[in-house]
Amino acid sequence: MELPFAEPYKIKVVEPIYRSTRQEREAWIAEAHYNLFNLRSDQVYIDLLTDSGTGALSQMQWSEIMLGDESYAGSLSYHKLKDTIMKLLGMPYFLPAHQGRAAENVLFSAMLKAGDIVPGNSHFDTTKGHIEYRRAIAVDCTIDEAADTSLFHPFKGNIDVGKLEAVFQQYPKEKIPLCIITITNNTAGGQPVSMENIRKASEVCRKYGVPMFLDAARFAENAYFIKTREKGYQDKSIREIVLEMFSYADGATMSSKKDAIVNIGGFMACRDKSLYQKASVFNIMYEGFITYGGLAGRDLGALAQGLMEGTELDFLESRIGQVALLGQMLHDYGIPMQQPTGGHAVFIDASKFLPQVPREQFRAQTLAVELYLEGGVRGVEIGTILADRDPITRENRYPALELLRLAVPRRAYTNNHIAYVAACLKNIFDRRNEISKGLVIVEEAPIMRHFTVELKKA
Ligand SMILES: *Cc1c(COP(=O)(O)O)cnc(C)c1O
């Protein structure tokens, strides 16, 4: 018999988690105004709110924390990270930052001005926020297939190279300071981008003289999908694939809270010395001196070690395998979701799950609350509440999809936890016809309302 794949680690330290009763959860979610962000973490049994900063460190990362060199300038932990970034990504220059959005702030401060155009494949919220805050425009050139949840496409995160070239033809080069390819494409559901697509996008960028950057939060998961899905890469190692992906790029930003498996940290990297020098000034102003960038020396060391562990095939196989297992169990129960499952999360299609709940009563949020009540599991709405109101008409902006995202933290939960989550959703699916009413808003902020919104039962 073929041996099943099992985790390439065992557990040395455990954190107890409280299994509440349904009665307790009824009271807590009402106190939280039906917004899962308002729950205390001890009111949650399994927390799938995000995979960002929630992974479990390894014994080697904890060792790096003890070895952390806290020198203000020239810390050895900084040099360890610099050498790792050079070896793994082939980028000679880098600046540490306290997380991904901070690295974006530093890079965009050096590169963007009002009126600029930044094409890419579904820019992440903070990326888009930093672009729009500078009164520049993020143009989404993702392939159309990404919007169809039931369609199988091995690289649903791809950029449409035709759409990208059309942007380059429409605007003069001076208005397009960079193009950003997000690997994996978080906004499209953690969907990967193929090597062929990265290469073709870089060729078009080069032809028009526009630098291409990677938003590399989940670069290792992307490399794993290339290895397992793209022709010609089966026999290449993850690190060979990573080096090739970055070889097409002029630079990158990274939220290290994802594939570097640390609780906090990020960086930007590039090949051009003059860009590095320009960005260094902003790093010093916003983050800290260029050899620590808002992080402790111990954080830099743990990040360097995490980059190495995050690019190990065994780890990626168990990590992405666990997300795929959740997807497979839900699929077997007939639960509608984004196909195929992405690297870090499963996205449930709440419009197909609860079509009888009116859209203005927030189907995905309704499902998120039901899942919490059923088993103390916390997911997050990626739907109308997140999409905010139209800035001019102030009407709700209904996105194409109402999704409930279940993001799986790295190395934190066992497959029993995964089976428990799937069972909770099956129970709700079995009684879905009894859920006819959703939620209505009582209080909301003018922008980014999803963090603080207060709701009540409709
Ligand atoms: C998380 C994330 C960011 C922002 O990083 P933070 O560390 O949360 O600031 C940027 N891009 C992508 C694709 C991300 O997933």
The ligand as an ORCA input file, in Angstrom:
! r2SCAN-3c Opt
* xyz 0 1
  C      -0.549     40.051      3.729
  C      -0.252     40.590      2.402
  C       0.268     41.877      2.235
  C       0.455     42.844      3.394
  O       1.311     42.343      4.347
  P       1.193     42.663      5.908
  O       2.355     41.927      6.472
  O      -0.128     42.161      6.381
  O       1.325     44.131      6.075
  C       0.577     42.290      0.955
  N       0.358     41.492     -0.103
  C      -0.152     40.257      0.021
  C      -0.375     39.406     -1.193
  C      -0.483     39.764      1.277
  O      -1.015     38.545      1.380
*
